């Protein structure tokens, strides 16, 4: 299914000249330099082909005769382009550059001998006269120095605007070489269903974070233990050479490291790509834009600035789905039946593992996203814009210091992938998510709105799916805003803890160095029986001070705390399960936030800590 969808996507890209996708037999590679040759084979210039993204220097993406996997020990040069160890016989890392250059020279002498094309004749003349020792002496190479080493090279005939491999004679020579190399087994392709030559080795997949820079494999059989029935390498999963080229080219296109590529993003160790299939290219692009709005949130790679238009588009689409109205009514480019594909890849040595694979109609995905944001709902809202999976995963990472920021490398790779899959598939959030959030609340004391929203999301989805599946559930969805009628022990204890903290602030004001939240939140949420009696005894001293300074506030606080205690069981629970600790956090958040919206309660506003919640 994955490879078939990618092969279909390749055909769509091929039909669109603006996509820049490589044609069959070609691949897009990062080219650093172009060697300009005179007709006699002498080097007249070495052109730097790098582009610039701000101050960052990046190689130019060029369509060249297709690359392939090289054997671990042998030498196998590419046609009309290669890295410097093959094209020039010099390298900063290879210990076999002499043998690699000899192989490059031999291959082109065999393939191009007898050609009357001026460009190809110039290359043969260059190979005949070039010595690797000339690299450190030739003025055109010395100008670039060691920066050239191990970069990919192409060739250009002096006076031409295109590269050597783009000349008609070069293309014809490459087609002859390809037809000569088709000497492997043939069979029924698992993707196309056609009888065709089978790929012995599948093209490398490049661009997955953490994988080998030379590329990794999705399909690979390199040990006897992986084979059966006497099949050899790719014959164990018969895919035609054309289909293998199609899916690999499409996937490498999706994985390209281009600042303008919105179809690729990173969540933990998972590299995520997505694409769409629709009746027209406009509808496919519209569907991809909507999914990008959700997965990326309009965020730029570096600035993390949010595109307000993307946010508005996503919110309108979700509202449309919630009202059971077709998306096409909102935007003519959105087709409800457009098929969305989302693929998550993670590195695994020389191979790639499929972290998740989800496919659904655009309307189906939109409904799942609407359910997800329903589960995250809090009042006041936890964020101004719909949070992306990346931002949600970041909430499970530690925060060092009051104004510190979480780091993506501290996010559990497995948890990030499972969270994204649960959102896309509409299934239960990973079991470890709630525990990870609770651990962070207890460890760093940062009870942020988004962390609380994730606690609610886990509990709300569990309750909703239990009801839908006919499973017994004693507790319903946690409330969205303060619910004074809620009798759940965890929720009530969270409210009580917030009220006691407010009482402490009212009594001590700016003199308090560390509130009870700083000192006792973790223990209070896990083992209430050991902490709350201590807090209630301290509260009597705080009440005494508040009565002297603010009698009216003391009455209100005493009433609030008394009502919460009356709703609790006669004894405090010895321990709270992880689910109850989640409800504790929700209750604490609701009770705390309720004080910020009581505009008619001047005293309560005075006791609120400024900037505690965003």
N, C-alpha and C positions, 0 to 999 in steps of 0.2 A: 504493500500500500504506500509506504513512504517513498520508495524509489520510483514507483509508477507516477505518483503525484508530482515529484520533482521532474521527471522526464516530460510530463505534460506541460509543466511550467516552463521548461526550456523551450518547447515549441512556441509557446505564447511569446516569450522574449525574442525568439528568432524572427517571428513575424513582425516585430516592432523594431525598425531600424534605429530608433532613438535609444534602445536599451543598451547598446554597445556589447551585447553578448557575443562570445566567440562562435564562429561558424564551425560546423563539423570538421574535425581534424586540426582545430586550432584551440588555443587556450590563452587567456589573459594573464600575463605575468608582469611582475614588477621589474622594469628596466631602468638601470642607472645611467648608462652611457651608450652613445652611438659612435662607432669608429668610422670615420669618413675616409674612403679609399679613392685614390686616383686610378685611372685606367690601367696603369702599370703595377698596381698593387701597393704602392707606397701610401703611408698614412699622412693625410694632409690636415686632419683635425680630429680631435676627440671632443664630442659635444656632451655636455652634462644634461641629462634628460630629467633630472629631478624637478618636481614641482614644490611649491611652498604652501603650507597651511599655517598662516601666521608666521612664526619663526621656525616651525617644524619642517624639516626637509624630508620629502617623501618621494619614492621612486614613481616613475610614470607607468601607468597601466597600459600595456600594449598587447594587441592580439598577435600571437606568434604561432608557428608550427607547434602543435600540442606537446607539452611535456609529458613525462611518464616516470614511473618509479624506477630508480636505478638499483642494480644489484648491490649488495653490501660490499662485495670484494672487487668486482670487475669495473670496467669503464664503459659507459654508454652515453655518448654525447647527444645533445639536442641538435636539431637541424637549423642552421643559419643563425643561431643565437645560443648563448650559454653563459655561465659564470666565467670569471677570468682564469680559473685553473684549467678549463677546457679551451676557451677561446684564445688565451694568450700564454698559457703555461706558467702563470704566476698566481700565488695564493698566500694568504696569511694563515691558513689553517690546514689545507690539504697537504699531505706528505707524498701524494702521488701526482702532483701537477704535471710532471714531465710525461708520465704515461697517459694522463688525461688529455693533454694537448696533442700527443701523437695519435690518440684515438679520434679526436676531433678532426685533425688534418686528414687522416686516412679515410674517414667516412665521407668527407666532402670531396676528396679527390676521386673516390669511386662514384659518388652520386652525380657529380657535375662535370666529369671529364667528357670532352666532346661537345660541351655546350658552346654556342657562339654568342650568348648573351653577354654584353659588355660588363654588366654588374657581376655576374657569376664568374667571368673570366678574371675580373679584378680581385675577387676573393681568392681564387686559386693562386693567382700571382702573389697575393699577400701571404698565404700559407706557405708558399714555396720559399719565400725570402725571410720570413719572420723567425727570429730566435728569441726565446724567453729572456735571455740576458739583456736584450735591447730595452726592456721595460724601464730600467733605472737610468737609461741614457737618453732615450728618445724625448725630445723637448715637449711634444704634445702629451705624453703620458706623465712626464715629470711634473707638469703643471698641476695635475690632479693628485699625484702622489699615492700614498697608501689608502686614501679614501676609495680608490677604485677597486682594491683587492676584494675578491669574492662577490662583487656586484655583477649583475647580469648585463651582458653586452649584446648589442645588435650592430649591424653593418649598414652603411649607406654609401652609394656611389656619388662621388663629387658631382654636384650640379643637379642631383635628384632631390625632390622634396620628400619622397617616401623612402621607406626602408628597403633593404635588399630583398628580404623575404616577401615583400609585397609586389615585386615585379612578376609579370605573367610567366616568365620562364621559370622563376623560382617556385611559383605555385604549381606549375606542371610537374616540376621535379619532385616536389613534396607529394603530390598525388601518386606518382609512380612508386615512390618509396613506401607509401601506405599500402598500396595494392600488393607489393612484394612481401610485406610483413604479415599479411593475412594468411598464415599457414597453420593456425591452430585448429582445434576441434570446432565443429558446428553442431547446432542443436536448436531446440525450441526455447526461445527467450522467455523467461518468466515474466517480463514486463510487457513486451509487445505481443507475445504469442506467435511470433514469426520464426521461421527457420532461418538462422543466420549464423555467421562466425561468432563464437563466444569469446568474451574477454577473459584471458588467462589471469591478468592482474588488473584490478580496478584502479582508476585514477585516484591520486591522493586528494584529500580534503584539507584545505588550508583555511586558517582564520579562526579556529576554535581556541579560545584562551586556555593556556596551560598545556596544549598539545604540542607535538614537535613542529618546529618552524618549517620543516620540509614537507609537512603534511602527515595526516593520519588516515587510517582506513575505516570504513564502515563495513565493507565486505573483504575478508582476508582469510586465506587458508594457507598458512606457511609451515605447518607442522603435520606430521602423519596422523597425530591424534585428532585433527580437525577434519579428516577426510574419511570417506566410506565408499564401498563398492568399487574400489579401484579408480575412483575419479581423481583427477589431478588439478589442484589449485582451484581456479575459477569454475571448473566443470561441476564442482559440488553445489554451486548455486548459479545455474546457467543464466547468464545475462549477456545479451549481445553486445558487441563492441560499441555499436551506435547508442544503445540504451545506456550503457555504462558511462559513455562520454556525456550523454545528455543529462543524466541525473547529477553527475559530478560537476559539470559546468554550471548547472543551475544553482546547486548548493554553494559552490565557490563564489558565484555571483552574489548570492544572499549574504555570504559571510565576509564580503570584501570590506576592508577597513577604510571606508570612505566617510568623511564627516557628514556627507549629505545622504548617507544610507540610513533610512528610517526603519528598515526591515530587519535590523540586527540590534540586539541589546544584550547586556550582561546582567544576570541575576545570580549572585553567589558565584559558584564555579560553573554555572550553566550558561552556555551561549545559546540564546534564543533567536530563531529566525521565523518569519511568518510570511505568507503570501495568500492570494485569493484566486479563485477561479469563477468566472461569470460569463454571461452571454457576450458582453462587450468589454474591451479593455478599459473603458471609462468606468464601468460598474466595478470591475476588479480593483482598479486603483482607488475608487471611493471606499470600498470595503476595507482595503489595506490601510487607508488613512484613518478610518474609524478604529480599527484594532491598534494602530500605532498610537492614537490618542489615549487609549487605555493603558497599553504596555509602557509607553514612554512618557505620556502626559505632556507632550509638547516640549520635553526637556531637551536643551542643548547639551552636547556631550561634556563640555567643559564648564560652562557657566551655570548649568542647572536652572536656567531661567525658564519659566513656564509660559507657554504660549496660551494666552487667554482665549483665543479663537478656538484652539483645539479643545480646551476645557469646556467651553460653551457647546461645541458640537457634540461632545460625548454626553453632556448632561441632557441636551435636547433629545438625543437618540434614546437614552435610558428612560426618559419621561414618556417618549412615544411608545416604547415597548410596554411600560407599566400600564398604559392606557389601552393596550391590545390593539394598537393601530399600526398599519404597515409603515416601514421605514421610508418607502418610496414617497409617501405623502410629505415627509419632512424634507427629503432631498432626492431629486431625480436620479442622482448618481448612486444611490443606495438601493440595492436589490436584496430583498429579504432572503431569497433562495441562493444568493451567492455563497459559494463554499469557501470556508476559511480553513487554513492549515497552519498549525503552530508546532514547531519542532524544537525541542530542547536537547542540546548536545553537551556532553561532558568528556574531558580527556581521560583516557585509560591506557597508559603506556603508549604504544604505537598505534592503538586503535581508538575509536570513539564509541562511547556508550550513549544509548538513547535514553536520556533522563525522562522525557515525556514526549508524547505524540498525541495531539488532539485535533480533531477535525469536526466541523459542525457548520450549519448554515449561519449566515450573518445574524439573522433574527434569533436563532438558537443561542449563539454566543451572547448577544445583547441581553437576552432574558437571564442568562447565568450571571452576567455582570450586574444586572439590576438586583438579583438576589444577593449577590456579594455585598453590594453597597447598602442594601437593606439590613444585612446582618451587622455591618459596621456602624450603623446609625447611632448617634449620640446627640443629646442636646445639652449644651451647645455643640455644634458640629466639631469633630476633632481636627478638621483642616478645612481651609478655604476651598480647596480643589479636590476632586477624587484622587485618593492616594494610589500610586502605582504599586505593582508587586515589589519592585525594587525598594521603594520606601517602606513598605510593610515589613519586608525581610530585614531591613536595617534596624527595626525596632527591637530585634532579638539580640543585637550586639551590645556590648558594654559601653557605657558612657563614663568617661573619666573626667571628674570635676564637674562643678555646677554648670559651666558653660561649655563643656566638652562636646565633641561630636563623635557619633558612632563611625566605625570604619568598616568598609565592606569586607575586608579580609577577615574580620571577626565573626562574620555571619556563617552559620553552619551550612556548608554546601548542600548537603542532602535536604535540610529543612527548607532552604530557599526554593529548591526545585519542586519539592512536594507541595509547598504552599501555592506556587504558581499553577501546578497541575490541578489542585483542588479548586482553585478559582475558575479555571477554564473548563473543567469537567463538571462543576456544580456538585462535587462530592464533599464529604466531611473534610474539614481541615486536618492536617497531620496531628496525631495524638500528642506529639512532643511540642507543638506550638504553644499551647497554654502553659505548659511547664516552663518553657524557655522564657516567656514573658513574665511569669510570676517570679522566676529566679532573678531576672533583671530588676524588677520592682524592688525586691528585697535587697539586692546587692548594691545597687547604686542610688536607690531612693528617688529616681526620676520617674514620677508618676505622671507621665505625659498623656495628653488626651488620646493620642493615636495608640499608645500601648493599652489603655483602658478600652478603647474601641475594639481592639483585637481580642481582648478577653471576652467582651460581649459577643463578638462575631462567632467565636468558637462555641460558646454556650448556646447562642441563639440558633445556630445551624444544627447543632446536635438535637435540640428540642424540636425544631421544625422537621428534620428528617425522621426523627423517631415517630412523630405523629403521622407523617406521610406513609411510613412503612409499617404502621400498626404496632409499633413497639411501645411498651409501657414506659411512661415518663412521669415522674412525680413532680418535676419542676418545669415550668414553661419558660418562654424566652425572657431574659432579663429586661427590665424596663429601659426605655430610651432616655427618659429624664427622671427627676426625683419622684419616687413613688412612696408616699408616706404610709400607704396601706399595705405595702409589701411586707410579709412576715417571715421571709427567708432569713435564717440566722446569720449567714455570711453577709448578706446585704445590710442587715440591721447593725451588725458589728462594725462594718465599714463606715456607716453613717455615724455611729457612736464615736468612733475614733476621730473622725473629722470634727465633730462637735467638741470633743475634749481638747483637740488641738486649737480650735478657735477660742475656747475658754482660756487656755494657756496664753495665747497671744493677747487676748483682751486684758489679762491680769498683768503680764510682764511687759507688753508692748515691745519697744525696740531693744530692751535689755536681754532678751532671750538669744543665746548663742546657738542653741540647738533645740529645735522643737521636739515634741514627742514623736513626730513622724521620723525625724532624723535618727532617733535613738531606738524606737520601739516598733516601727511599722512591720518589719519582718516577723518578729516574735508575736506581735498582736494578731497578725493575719494567719499565722500557722498554729499557735497555741494560746488561744484567748484566755483560758482559765488561769494561766500563770502571769498574765500581764495586766488584764483589765482591772482586777482588784487593786493593784498598785496604782494604776492611773486614776481610779475613782477616789482613792484616799488623797492623792495629790490634788484632785479637783476641789476638795473641800477648802484647801488653803487658797486656791485660785478664786473660788467663789467669794471668800471673805474679803479679798482685796478688791474684786470687781464691785461688790456691794457698796464699798466705801466710795469708790470713784464714779461708778456708773450704775446706779441702782436699777434703772429701767432695763439696761442690757443684761444685768444679772438675772432679772426675772425671766426675760425671754430665753436666755441660755438654759436656765434651770428647768423651764417648761419643756424646751426642746429635748434636752437630755433625759428628762423624766419620762416623756412619751416614748422615746426609743427603748429605754430600759424596761418599761412596762410591757412592750411588745415582745421582748426577749424571753426565753425560757428562764426558769427560776435559778438555774446554775449556768455558768458560762461553759461552752463546750471545751473539752480538754484539747482537742485538735480539730482542724478543719481540713477536709479533703481538698485536692488541688482545684476542683471545680468551685468549691465554696470560697477558696482564696481568690478566685477570679471574681466572684460576686462581691467579695469584700472590697476589692479594688473599685468595682463599679459603684457600690454604695458610697465609698469614700469620695469618689469623683463627683457624684451627683450632689451629695450634701455640701461639698466644698463649693461647687459651682453655683448652687442655689443662692449662696450669700452674695455672689457678684451681681445677680439680677434683681436683688431686692432694693430697688431704687428708693423706696420709702423708708428704709431702715438705715439711718445715717450711722448709727453705732456699729452695725455689722459691717458696713463698708469701711469704716475706719480700722477694723481689725483684720481686714483682708490683706494679704501680702501682695504687693504690687509686682506684676510680671511673673507670678508663679505659674500661670497657665497662659499659653498663647492662644 
